[in-house]
């Protein structure tokens, strides 16, 4: 089974996350911009995988 997704699937997933991310937060945390918008990875670790 492939662990890759298509570019369109990635676009759809990130679009949905950005649109709905505030909905998963408790009211006390909404509007505080506390959820990640992007992620960075160490290139050396990715090469080892």
mmCIF entry with sequence, helices, sheets and N, C-alpha, C, O atoms, coordinates in Angstrom:
data_MODEL
# 
_entry.id   MODEL 
# 
_entity.id                         1 
_entity.type                       polymer 
_entity.pdbx_number_of_molecules   1 
# 
_entity_poly.entity_id                      1 
_entity_poly.type                           'polypeptide(L)' 
_entity_poly.nstd_linkage                   no 
_entity_poly.nstd_monomer                   no 
_entity_poly.pdbx_seq_one_letter_code       
;(UNK)(UNK)(UNK)(UNK)(UNK)(UNK)(UNK)(UNK)(UNK)(UNK)(UNK)(UNK)(UNK)(UNK)(UNK)(UNK)
(UNK)(UNK)(UNK)(UNK)(UNK)(UNK)(UNK)(UNK)(UNK)(UNK)(UNK)(UNK)(UNK)(UNK)(UNK)(UNK)
(UNK)(UNK)(UNK)(UNK)(UNK)(UNK)(UNK)(UNK)(UNK)(UNK)(UNK)(UNK)(UNK)(UNK)(UNK)(UNK)
(UNK)
;
_entity_poly.pdbx_seq_one_letter_code_can   XXXXXXXXXXXXXXXXXXXXXXXXXXXXXXXXXXXXXXXXXXXXXXXXX 
_entity_poly.pdbx_strand_id                 A 
# 
loop_
_entity_poly_seq.entity_id 
_entity_poly_seq.num 
_entity_poly_seq.mon_id 
_entity_poly_seq.hetero 
1 1  UNK n 
1 2  UNK n 
1 3  UNK n 
1 4  UNK n 
1 5  UNK n 
1 6  UNK n 
1 7  UNK n 
1 8  UNK n 
1 9  UNK n 
1 10 UNK n 
1 11 UNK n 
1 12 UNK n 
1 13 UNK n 
1 14 UNK n 
1 15 UNK n 
1 16 UNK n 
1 17 UNK n 
1 18 UNK n 
1 19 UNK n 
1 20 UNK n 
1 21 UNK n 
1 22 UNK n 
1 23 UNK n 
1 24 UNK n 
1 25 UNK n 
1 26 UNK n 
1 27 UNK n 
1 28 UNK n 
1 29 UNK n 
1 30 UNK n 
1 31 UNK n 
1 32 UNK n 
1 33 UNK n 
1 34 UNK n 
1 35 UNK n 
1 36 UNK n 
1 37 UNK n 
1 38 UNK n 
1 39 UNK n 
1 40 UNK n 
1 41 UNK n 
1 42 UNK n 
1 43 UNK n 
1 44 UNK n 
1 45 UNK n 
1 46 UNK n 
1 47 UNK n 
1 48 UNK n 
1 49 UNK n 
# 
_struct_asym.id          A 
_struct_asym.entity_id   1 
# 
loop_
_struct_conf.conf_type_id 
_struct_conf.id 
_struct_conf.pdbx_PDB_helix_id 
_struct_conf.beg_label_comp_id 
_struct_conf.beg_label_asym_id 
_struct_conf.beg_label_seq_id 
_struct_conf.pdbx_beg_PDB_ins_code 
_struct_conf.end_label_comp_id 
_struct_conf.end_label_asym_id 
_struct_conf.end_label_seq_id 
_struct_conf.pdbx_end_PDB_ins_code 
_struct_conf.beg_auth_comp_id 
_struct_conf.beg_auth_asym_id 
_struct_conf.beg_auth_seq_id 
_struct_conf.end_auth_comp_id 
_struct_conf.end_auth_asym_id 
_struct_conf.end_auth_seq_id 
_struct_conf.pdbx_PDB_helix_class 
_struct_conf.details 
_struct_conf.pdbx_PDB_helix_length 
HELX_P HELX_P1 AA1 UNK A 7  ? UNK A 20 ? UNK A 7  UNK A 20 1 ? 14 
HELX_P HELX_P2 AA2 UNK A 21 ? UNK A 24 ? UNK A 21 UNK A 24 5 ? 4  
HELX_P HELX_P3 AA3 UNK A 27 ? UNK A 29 ? UNK A 27 UNK A 29 5 ? 3  
HELX_P HELX_P4 AA4 UNK A 43 ? UNK A 48 ? UNK A 43 UNK A 48 1 ? 6  
# 
_struct_conf_type.id          HELX_P 
_struct_conf_type.criteria    ? 
_struct_conf_type.reference   ? 
# 
loop_
_atom_site.group_PDB 
_atom_site.id 
_atom_site.type_symbol 
_atom_site.label_atom_id 
_atom_site.label_alt_id 
_atom_site.label_comp_id 
_atom_site.label_asym_id 
_atom_site.label_entity_id 
_atom_site.label_seq_id 
_atom_site.pdbx_PDB_ins_code 
_atom_site.Cartn_x 
_atom_site.Cartn_y 
_atom_site.Cartn_z 
_atom_site.occupancy 
_atom_site.B_iso_or_equiv 
_atom_site.pdbx_formal_charge 
_atom_site.auth_seq_id 
_atom_site.auth_comp_id 
_atom_site.auth_asym_id 
_atom_site.auth_atom_id 
_atom_site.pdbx_PDB_model_num 
ATOM 1   N N  . UNK A 1 1  ? 0.843   -1.180 0.000  1.00 0.00 ? 1  UNK A N  1 
ATOM 2   C CA . UNK A 1 1  ? 0.000   0.000  0.000  1.00 0.00 ? 1  UNK A CA 1 
ATOM 3   C C  . UNK A 1 1  ? 0.891   1.247  0.000  1.00 0.00 ? 1  UNK A C  1 
ATOM 4   O O  . UNK A 1 1  ? 1.806   1.360  0.816  1.00 0.00 ? 1  UNK A O  1 
ATOM 5   N N  . UNK A 1 2  ? 0.627   2.151  -0.891 1.00 0.00 ? 2  UNK A N  1 
ATOM 6   C CA . UNK A 1 2  ? 1.406   3.375  -1.000 1.00 0.00 ? 2  UNK A CA 1 
ATOM 7   C C  . UNK A 1 2  ? 1.047   4.341  0.123  1.00 0.00 ? 2  UNK A C  1 
ATOM 8   O O  . UNK A 1 2  ? -0.115  4.457  0.512  1.00 0.00 ? 2  UNK A O  1 
ATOM 9   N N  . UNK A 1 3  ? 2.055   5.029  0.634  1.00 0.00 ? 3  UNK A N  1 
ATOM 10  C CA . UNK A 1 3  ? 1.823   6.033  1.669  1.00 0.00 ? 3  UNK A CA 1 
ATOM 11  C C  . UNK A 1 3  ? 1.732   7.430  1.071  1.00 0.00 ? 3  UNK A C  1 
ATOM 12  O O  . UNK A 1 3  ? 1.625   8.415  1.803  1.00 0.00 ? 3  UNK A O  1 
ATOM 13  N N  . UNK A 1 4  ? 1.774   7.519  -0.240 1.00 0.00 ? 4  UNK A N  1 
ATOM 14  C CA . UNK A 1 4  ? 1.725   8.808  -0.908 1.00 0.00 ? 4  UNK A CA 1 
ATOM 15  C C  . UNK A 1 4  ? 0.297   9.179  -1.249 1.00 0.00 ? 4  UNK A C  1 
ATOM 16  O O  . UNK A 1 4  ? -0.551  8.310  -1.453 1.00 0.00 ? 4  UNK A O  1 
ATOM 17  N N  . UNK A 1 5  ? 0.040   10.462 -1.309 1.00 0.00 ? 5  UNK A N  1 
ATOM 18  C CA . UNK A 1 5  ? -1.261  10.957 -1.751 1.00 0.00 ? 5  UNK A CA 1 
ATOM 19  C C  . UNK A 1 5  ? -1.022  11.868 -2.948 1.00 0.00 ? 5  UNK A C  1 
ATOM 20  O O  . UNK A 1 5  ? 0.076   12.389 -3.137 1.00 0.00 ? 5  UNK A O  1 
ATOM 21  N N  . UNK A 1 6  ? -2.038  12.047 -3.732 1.00 0.00 ? 6  UNK A N  1 
ATOM 22  C CA . UNK A 1 6  ? -1.900  12.910 -4.902 1.00 0.00 ? 6  UNK A CA 1 
ATOM 23  C C  . UNK A 1 6  ? -1.820  14.376 -4.474 1.00 0.00 ? 6  UNK A C  1 
ATOM 24  O O  . UNK A 1 6  ? -2.192  14.734 -3.357 1.00 0.00 ? 6  UNK A O  1 
ATOM 25  N N  . UNK A 1 7  ? -1.331  15.202 -5.376 1.00 0.00 ? 7  UNK A N  1 
ATOM 26  C CA . UNK A 1 7  ? -1.268  16.631 -5.100 1.00 0.00 ? 7  UNK A CA 1 
ATOM 27  C C  . UNK A 1 7  ? -2.662  17.179 -4.837 1.00 0.00 ? 7  UNK A C  1 
ATOM 28  O O  . UNK A 1 7  ? -2.842  18.008 -3.945 1.00 0.00 ? 7  UNK A O  1 
ATOM 29  N N  . UNK A 1 8  ? -3.649  16.727 -5.603 1.00 0.00 ? 8  UNK A N  1 
ATOM 30  C CA . UNK A 1 8  ? -5.011  17.217 -5.404 1.00 0.00 ? 8  UNK A CA 1 
ATOM 31  C C  . UNK A 1 8  ? -5.553  16.815 -4.035 1.00 0.00 ? 8  UNK A C  1 
ATOM 32  O O  . UNK A 1 8  ? -6.249  17.599 -3.392 1.00 0.00 ? 8  UNK A O  1 
ATOM 33  N N  . UNK A 1 9  ? -5.240  15.601 -3.585 1.00 0.00 ? 9  UNK A N  1 
ATOM 34  C CA . UNK A 1 9  ? -5.666  15.179 -2.249 1.00 0.00 ? 9  UNK A CA 1 
ATOM 35  C C  . UNK A 1 9  ? -5.015  16.053 -1.175 1.00 0.00 ? 9  UNK A C  1 
ATOM 36  O O  . UNK A 1 9  ? -5.670  16.425 -0.201 1.00 0.00 ? 9  UNK A O  1 
ATOM 37  N N  . UNK A 1 10 ? -3.744  16.381 -1.343 1.00 0.00 ? 10 UNK A N  1 
ATOM 38  C CA . UNK A 1 10 ? -3.048  17.242 -0.383 1.00 0.00 ? 10 UNK A CA 1 
ATOM 39  C C  . UNK A 1 10 ? -3.674  18.632 -0.351 1.00 0.00 ? 10 UNK A C  1 
ATOM 40  O O  . UNK A 1 10 ? -3.863  19.210 0.719  1.00 0.00 ? 10 UNK A O  1 
ATOM 41  N N  . UNK A 1 11 ? -3.991  19.158 -1.514 1.00 0.00 ? 11 UNK A N  1 
ATOM 42  C CA . UNK A 1 11 ? -4.638  20.470 -1.590 1.00 0.00 ? 11 UNK A CA 1 
ATOM 43  C C  . UNK A 1 11 ? -5.987  20.433 -0.898 1.00 0.00 ? 11 UNK A C  1 
ATOM 44  O O  . UNK A 1 11 ? -6.318  21.332 -0.125 1.00 0.00 ? 11 UNK A O  1 
ATOM 45  N N  . UNK A 1 12 ? -6.769  19.393 -1.174 1.00 0.00 ? 12 UNK A N  1 
ATOM 46  C CA . UNK A 1 12 ? -8.094  19.260 -0.556 1.00 0.00 ? 12 UNK A CA 1 
ATOM 47  C C  . UNK A 1 12 ? -7.993  19.152 0.964  1.00 0.00 ? 12 UNK A C  1 
ATOM 48  O O  . UNK A 1 12 ? -8.775  19.770 1.687  1.00 0.00 ? 12 UNK A O  1 
ATOM 49  N N  . UNK A 1 13 ? -7.029  18.368 1.448  1.00 0.00 ? 13 UNK A N  1 
ATOM 50  C CA . UNK A 1 13 ? -6.875  18.172 2.886  1.00 0.00 ? 13 UNK A CA 1 
ATOM 51  C C  . UNK A 1 13 ? -6.443  19.458 3.586  1.00 0.00 ? 13 UNK A C  1 
ATOM 52  O O  . UNK A 1 13 ? -6.977  19.794 4.643  1.00 0.00 ? 13 UNK A O  1 
ATOM 53  N N  . UNK A 1 14 ? -5.486  20.177 3.010  1.00 0.00 ? 14 UNK A N  1 
ATOM 54  C CA . UNK A 1 14 ? -5.032  21.409 3.655  1.00 0.00 ? 14 UNK A CA 1 
ATOM 55  C C  . UNK A 1 14 ? -6.091  22.501 3.582  1.00 0.00 ? 14 UNK A C  1 
ATOM 56  O O  . UNK A 1 14 ? -6.225  23.307 4.502  1.00 0.00 ? 14 UNK A O  1 
ATOM 57  N N  . UNK A 1 15 ? -6.835  22.525 2.494  1.00 0.00 ? 15 UNK A N  1 
ATOM 58  C CA . UNK A 1 15 ? -7.924  23.501 2.378  1.00 0.00 ? 15 UNK A CA 1 
ATOM 59  C C  . UNK A 1 15 ? -8.983  23.249 3.444  1.00 0.00 ? 15 UNK A C  1 
ATOM 60  O O  . UNK A 1 15 ? -9.449  24.184 4.094  1.00 0.00 ? 15 UNK A O  1 
ATOM 61  N N  . UNK A 1 16 ? -9.361  21.988 3.623  1.00 0.00 ? 16 UNK A N  1 
ATOM 62  C CA . UNK A 1 16 ? -10.352 21.633 4.639  1.00 0.00 ? 16 UNK A CA 1 
ATOM 63  C C  . UNK A 1 16 ? -9.836  21.955 6.042  1.00 0.00 ? 16 UNK A C  1 
ATOM 64  O O  . UNK A 1 16 ? -10.574 22.497 6.865  1.00 0.00 ? 16 UNK A O  1 
ATOM 65  N N  . UNK A 1 17 ? -8.582  21.627 6.317  1.00 0.00 ? 17 UNK A N  1 
ATOM 66  C CA . UNK A 1 17 ? -7.998  21.920 7.634  1.00 0.00 ? 17 UNK A CA 1 
ATOM 67  C C  . UNK A 1 17 ? -8.036  23.412 7.928  1.00 0.00 ? 17 UNK A C  1 
ATOM 68  O O  . UNK A 1 17 ? -8.456  23.827 9.009  1.00 0.00 ? 17 UNK A O  1 
ATOM 69  N N  . UNK A 1 18 ? -7.602  24.209 6.975  1.00 0.00 ? 18 UNK A N  1 
ATOM 70  C CA . UNK A 1 18 ? -7.581  25.662 7.190  1.00 0.00 ? 18 UNK A CA 1 
ATOM 71  C C  . UNK A 1 18 ? -8.976  26.224 7.407  1.00 0.00 ? 18 UNK A C  1 
ATOM 72  O O  . UNK A 1 18 ? -9.164  27.154 8.190  1.00 0.00 ? 18 UNK A O  1 
ATOM 73  N N  . UNK A 1 19 ? -9.954  25.655 6.710  1.00 0.00 ? 19 UNK A N  1 
ATOM 74  C CA . UNK A 1 19 ? -11.326 26.150 6.839  1.00 0.00 ? 19 UNK A CA 1 
ATOM 75  C C  . UNK A 1 19 ? -11.974 25.722 8.158  1.00 0.00 ? 19 UNK A C  1 
ATOM 76  O O  . UNK A 1 19 ? -12.809 26.446 8.700  1.00 0.00 ? 19 UNK A O  1 
ATOM 77  N N  . UNK A 1 20 ? -11.597 24.555 8.673  1.00 0.00 ? 20 UNK A N  1 
ATOM 78  C CA . UNK A 1 20 ? -12.288 23.974 9.822  1.00 0.00 ? 20 UNK A CA 1 
ATOM 79  C C  . UNK A 1 20 ? -11.473 23.930 11.112 1.00 0.00 ? 20 UNK A C  1 
ATOM 80  O O  . UNK A 1 20 ? -11.990 23.481 12.134 1.00 0.00 ? 20 UNK A O  1 
ATOM 81  N N  . UNK A 1 21 ? -10.225 24.377 11.102 1.00 0.00 ? 21 UNK A N  1 
ATOM 82  C CA . UNK A 1 21 ? -9.364  24.181 12.276 1.00 0.00 ? 21 UNK A CA 1 
ATOM 83  C C  . UNK A 1 21 ? -9.896  24.827 13.547 1.00 0.00 ? 21 UNK A C  1 
ATOM 84  O O  . UNK A 1 21 ? -9.654  24.306 14.636 1.00 0.00 ? 21 UNK A O  1 
ATOM 85  N N  . UNK A 1 22 ? -10.598 25.919 13.449 1.00 0.00 ? 22 UNK A N  1 
ATOM 86  C CA . UNK A 1 22 ? -11.147 26.560 14.650 1.00 0.00 ? 22 UNK A CA 1 
ATOM 87  C C  . UNK A 1 22 ? -12.284 25.731 15.258 1.00 0.00 ? 22 UNK A C  1 
ATOM 88  O O  . UNK A 1 22 ? -12.563 25.847 16.451 1.00 0.00 ? 22 UNK A O  1 
ATOM 89  N N  . UNK A 1 23 ? -12.930 24.909 14.455 1.00 0.00 ? 23 UNK A N  1 
ATOM 90  C CA . UNK A 1 23 ? -14.073 24.122 14.931 1.00 0.00 ? 23 UNK A CA 1 
ATOM 91  C C  . UNK A 1 23 ? -13.682 22.984 15.870 1.00 0.00 ? 23 UNK A C  1 
ATOM 92  O O  . UNK A 1 23 ? -14.535 22.465 16.590 1.00 0.00 ? 23 UNK A O  1 
ATOM 93  N N  . UNK A 1 24 ? -12.406 22.586 15.875 1.00 0.00 ? 24 UNK A N  1 
ATOM 94  C CA . UNK A 1 24 ? -11.995 21.490 16.755 1.00 0.00 ? 24 UNK A CA 1 
ATOM 95  C C  . UNK A 1 24 ? -11.536 21.991 18.119 1.00 0.00 ? 24 UNK A C  1 
ATOM 96  O O  . UNK A 1 24 ? -11.264 21.196 19.019 1.00 0.00 ? 24 UNK A O  1 
ATOM 97  N N  . UNK A 1 25 ? -11.451 23.294 18.269 1.00 0.00 ? 25 UNK A N  1 
ATOM 98  C CA . UNK A 1 25 ? -10.970 23.873 19.522 1.00 0.00 ? 25 UNK A CA 1 
ATOM 99  C C  . UNK A 1 25 ? -12.104 24.144 20.501 1.00 0.00 ? 25 UNK A C  1 
ATOM 100 O O  . UNK A 1 25 ? -13.230 24.447 20.107 1.00 0.00 ? 25 UNK A O  1 
ATOM 101 N N  . UNK A 1 26 ? -11.782 24.028 21.783 1.00 0.00 ? 26 UNK A N  1 
ATOM 102 C CA . UNK A 1 26 ? -12.722 24.461 22.818 1.00 0.00 ? 26 UNK A CA 1 
ATOM 103 C C  . UNK A 1 26 ? -12.882 25.971 22.690 1.00 0.00 ? 26 UNK A C  1 
ATOM 104 O O  . UNK A 1 26 ? -11.970 26.658 22.230 1.00 0.00 ? 26 UNK A O  1 
ATOM 105 N N  . UNK A 1 27 ? -14.019 26.478 23.089 1.00 0.00 ? 27 UNK A N  1 
ATOM 106 C CA . UNK A 1 27 ? -14.312 27.906 22.951 1.00 0.00 ? 27 UNK A CA 1 
ATOM 107 C C  . UNK A 1 27 ? -13.227 28.804 23.544 1.00 0.00 ? 27 UNK A C  1 
ATOM 108 O O  . UNK A 1 27 ? -12.942 29.872 23.003 1.00 0.00 ? 27 UNK A O  1 
ATOM 109 N N  . UNK A 1 28 ? -12.629 28.383 24.635 1.00 0.00 ? 28 UNK A N  1 
ATOM 110 C CA . UNK A 1 28 ? -11.609 29.201 25.298 1.00 0.00 ? 28 UNK A CA 1 
ATOM 111 C C  . UNK A 1 28 ? -10.366 29.417 24.430 1.00 0.00 ? 28 UNK A C  1 
ATOM 112 O O  . UNK A 1 28 ? -9.608  30.359 24.660 1.00 0.00 ? 28 UNK A O  1 
ATOM 113 N N  . UNK A 1 29 ? -10.153 28.554 23.439 1.00 0.00 ? 29 UNK A N  1 
ATOM 114 C CA . UNK A 1 29 ? -8.948  28.637 22.615 1.00 0.00 ? 29 UNK A CA 1 
ATOM 115 C C  . UNK A 1 29 ? -9.200  29.160 21.201 1.00 0.00 ? 29 UNK A C  1 
ATOM 116 O O  . UNK A 1 29 ? -8.250  29.382 20.451 1.00 0.00 ? 29 UNK A O  1 
ATOM 117 N N  . UNK A 1 30 ? -10.437 29.356 20.835 1.00 0.00 ? 30 UNK A N  1 
ATOM 118 C CA . UNK A 1 30 ? -10.756 29.827 19.485 1.00 0.00 ? 30 UNK A CA 1 
ATOM 119 C C  . UNK A 1 30 ? -10.251 31.247 19.278 1.00 0.00 ? 30 UNK A C  1 
ATOM 120 O O  . UNK A 1 30 ? -10.262 32.066 20.196 1.00 0.00 ? 30 UNK A O  1 
ATOM 121 N N  . UNK A 1 31 ? -9.810  31.522 18.059 1.00 0.00 ? 31 UNK A N  1 
ATOM 122 C CA . UNK A 1 31 ? -9.354  32.858 17.703 1.00 0.00 ? 31 UNK A CA 1 
ATOM 123 C C  . UNK A 1 31 ? -7.985  33.238 18.242 1.00 0.00 ? 31 UNK A C  1 
ATOM 124 O O  . UNK A 1 31 ? -7.593  34.402 18.153 1.00 0.00 ? 31 UNK A O  1 
ATOM 125 N N  . UNK A 1 32 ? -7.249  32.283 18.798 1.00 0.00 ? 32 UNK A N  1 
ATOM 126 C CA . UNK A 1 32 ? -5.935  32.579 19.368 1.00 0.00 ? 32 UNK A CA 1 
ATOM 127 C C  . UNK A 1 32 ? -4.784  32.138 18.474 1.00 0.00 ? 32 UNK A C  1 
ATOM 128 O O  . UNK A 1 32 ? -3.618  32.287 18.839 1.00 0.00 ? 32 UNK A O  1 
ATOM 129 N N  . UNK A 1 33 ? -5.110  31.595 17.306 1.00 0.00 ? 33 UNK A N  1 
ATOM 130 C CA . UNK A 1 33 ? -4.088  31.185 16.338 1.00 0.00 ? 33 UNK A CA 1 
ATOM 131 C C  . UNK A 1 33 ? -3.078  30.218 16.960 1.00 0.00 ? 33 UNK A C  1 
ATOM 132 O O  . UNK A 1 33 ? -1.870  30.417 16.836 1.00 0.00 ? 33 UNK A O  1 
ATOM 133 N N  . UNK A 1 34 ? -3.573  29.170 17.631 1.00 0.00 ? 34 UNK A N  1 
ATOM 134 C CA . UNK A 1 34 ? -2.675  28.249 18.333 1.00 0.00 ? 34 UNK A CA 1 
ATOM 135 C C  . UNK A 1 34 ? -2.395  26.955 17.573 1.00 0.00 ? 34 UNK A C  1 
ATOM 136 O O  . UNK A 1 34 ? -1.504  26.202 17.964 1.00 0.00 ? 34 UNK A O  1 
ATOM 137 N N  . UNK A 1 35 ? -3.125  26.680 16.506 1.00 0.00 ? 35 UNK A N  1 
ATOM 138 C CA . UNK A 1 35 ? -2.881  25.465 15.737 1.00 0.00 ? 35 UNK A CA 1 
ATOM 139 C C  . UNK A 1 35 ? -1.871  25.727 14.624 1.00 0.00 ? 35 UNK A C  1 
ATOM 140 O O  . UNK A 1 35 ? -1.830  26.810 14.040 1.00 0.00 ? 35 UNK A O  1 
ATOM 141 N N  . UNK A 1 36 ? -1.065  24.717 14.349 1.00 0.00 ? 36 UNK A N  1 
ATOM 142 C CA . UNK A 1 36 ? -0.027  24.847 13.323 1.00 0.00 ? 36 UNK A CA 1 
ATOM 143 C C  . UNK A 1 36 ? -0.622  25.067 11.937 1.00 0.00 ? 36 UNK A C  1 
ATOM 144 O O  . UNK A 1 36 ? -1.666  24.511 11.594 1.00 0.00 ? 36 UNK A O  1 
ATOM 145 N N  . UNK A 1 37 ? 0.053   25.876 11.166 1.00 0.00 ? 37 UNK A N  1 
ATOM 146 C CA . UNK A 1 37 ? -0.351  26.095 9.772  1.00 0.00 ? 37 UNK A CA 1 
ATOM 147 C C  . UNK A 1 37 ? 0.566   25.326 8.832  1.00 0.00 ? 37 UNK A C  1 
ATOM 148 O O  . UNK A 1 37 ? 0.171   24.983 7.717  1.00 0.00 ? 37 UNK A O  1 
ATOM 149 N N  . UNK A 1 38 ? 1.788   25.054 9.277  1.00 0.00 ? 38 UNK A N  1 
ATOM 150 C CA . UNK A 1 38 ? 2.726   24.286 8.466  1.00 0.00 ? 38 UNK A CA 1 
ATOM 151 C C  . UNK A 1 38 ? 3.664   23.516 9.394  1.00 0.00 ? 38 UNK A C  1 
ATOM 152 O O  . UNK A 1 38 ? 3.699   23.752 10.601 1.00 0.00 ? 38 UNK A O  1 
ATOM 153 N N  . UNK A 1 39 ? 4.403   22.614 8.820  1.00 0.00 ? 39 UNK A N  1 
ATOM 154 C CA . UNK A 1 39 ? 5.306   21.757 9.575  1.00 0.00 ? 39 UNK A CA 1 
ATOM 155 C C  . UNK A 1 39 ? 6.642   21.728 8.846  1.00 0.00 ? 39 UNK A C  1 
ATOM 156 O O  . UNK A 1 39 ? 6.674   21.761 7.616  1.00 0.00 ? 39 UNK A O  1 
ATOM 157 N N  . UNK A 1 40 ? 7.735   21.666 9.579  1.00 0.00 ? 40 UNK A N  1 
ATOM 158 C CA . UNK A 1 40 ? 9.050   21.518 8.962  1.00 0.00 ? 40 UNK A CA 1 
ATOM 159 C C  . UNK A 1 40 ? 9.670   20.216 9.443  1.00 0.00 ? 40 UNK A C  1 
ATOM 160 O O  . UNK A 1 40 ? 9.366   19.739 10.537 1.00 0.00 ? 40 UNK A O  1 
ATOM 161 N N  . UNK A 1 41 ? 10.533  19.649 8.624  1.00 0.00 ? 41 UNK A N  1 
ATOM 162 C CA . UNK A 1 41 ? 11.153  18.369 8.923  1.00 0.00 ? 41 UNK A CA 1 
ATOM 163 C C  . UNK A 1 41 ? 12.649  18.457 8.679  1.00 0.00 ? 41 UNK A C  1 
ATOM 164 O O  . UNK A 1 41 ? 13.110  19.225 7.835  1.00 0.00 ? 41 UNK A O  1 
ATOM 165 N N  . UNK A 1 42 ? 13.398  17.666 9.426  1.00 0.00 ? 42 UNK A N  1 
ATOM 166 C CA . UNK A 1 42 ? 14.839  17.566 9.246  1.00 0.00 ? 42 UNK A CA 1 
ATOM 167 C C  . UNK A 1 42 ? 15.107  16.705 8.016  1.00 0.00 ? 42 UNK A C  1 
ATOM 168 O O  . UNK A 1 42 ? 14.695  15.546 7.971  1.00 0.00 ? 42 UNK A O  1 
ATOM 169 N N  . UNK A 1 43 ? 15.788  17.255 7.024  1.00 0.00 ? 43 UNK A N  1 
ATOM 170 C CA . UNK A 1 43 ? 16.032  16.549 5.765  1.00 0.00 ? 43 UNK A CA 1 
ATOM 171 C C  . UNK A 1 43 ? 16.768  15.231 5.986  1.00 0.00 ? 43 UNK A C  1 
ATOM 172 O O  . UNK A 1 43 ? 16.439  14.234 5.344  1.00 0.00 ? 43 UNK A O  1 
ATOM 173 N N  . UNK A 1 44 ? 17.756  15.203 6.879  1.00 0.00 ? 44 UNK A N  1 
ATOM 174 C CA . UNK A 1 44 ? 18.525  13.985 7.116  1.00 0.00 ? 44 UNK A CA 1 
ATOM 175 C C  . UNK A 1 44 ? 17.640  12.858 7.623  1.00 0.00 ? 44 UNK A C  1 
ATOM 176 O O  . UNK A 1 44 ? 17.831  11.705 7.238  1.00 0.00 ? 44 UNK A O  1 
ATOM 177 N N  . UNK A 1 45 ? 16.702  13.161 8.457  1.00 0.00 ? 45 UNK A N  1 
ATOM 178 C CA . UNK A 1 45 ? 15.795  12.133 8.970  1.00 0.00 ? 45 UNK A CA 1 
ATOM 179 C C  . UNK A 1 45 ? 14.913  11.606 7.846  1.00 0.00 ? 45 UNK A C  1 
ATOM 180 O O  . UNK A 1 45 ? 14.661  10.403 7.775  1.00 0.00 ? 45 UNK A O  1 
ATOM 181 N N  . UNK A 1 46 ? 14.441  12.485 6.970  1.00 0.00 ? 46 UNK A N  1 
ATOM 182 C CA . UNK A 1 46 ? 13.598  12.053 5.854  1.00 0.00 ? 46 UNK A CA 1 
ATOM 183 C C  . UNK A 1 46 ? 14.356  11.149 4.900  1.00 0.00 ? 46 UNK A C  1 
ATOM 184 O O  . UNK A 1 46 ? 13.778  10.206 4.359  1.00 0.00 ? 46 UNK A O  1 
ATOM 185 N N  . UNK A 1 47 ? 15.635  11.415 4.682  1.00 0.00 ? 47 UNK A N  1 
ATOM 186 C CA . UNK A 1 47 ? 16.441  10.591 3.782  1.00 0.00 ? 47 UNK A CA 1 
ATOM 187 C C  . UNK A 1 47 ? 16.609  9.192  4.362  1.00 0.00 ? 47 UNK A C  1 
ATOM 188 O O  . UNK A 1 47 ? 16.633  8.217  3.611  1.00 0.00 ? 47 UNK A O  1 
ATOM 189 N N  . UNK A 1 48 ? 16.724  9.076  5.679  1.00 0.00 ? 48 UNK A N  1 
ATOM 190 C CA . UNK A 1 48 ? 16.901  7.778  6.325  1.00 0.00 ? 48 UNK A CA 1 
ATOM 191 C C  . UNK A 1 48 ? 15.649  6.912  6.256  1.00 0.00 ? 48 UNK A C  1 
ATOM 192 O O  . UNK A 1 48 ? 15.739  5.688  6.349  1.00 0.00 ? 48 UNK A O  1 
ATOM 193 N N  . UNK A 1 49 ? 14.501  7.522  6.096  1.00 0.00 ? 49 UNK A N  1 
ATOM 194 C CA . UNK A 1 49 ? 13.253  6.765  6.043  1.00 0.00 ? 49 UNK A CA 1 
ATOM 195 C C  . UNK A 1 49 ? 13.188  6.062  4.755  1.00 0.00 ? 49 UNK A C  1 
ATOM 196 O O  . UNK A 1 49 ? 12.217  5.355  4.486  1.00 0.00 ? 49 UNK A O  1 
# 
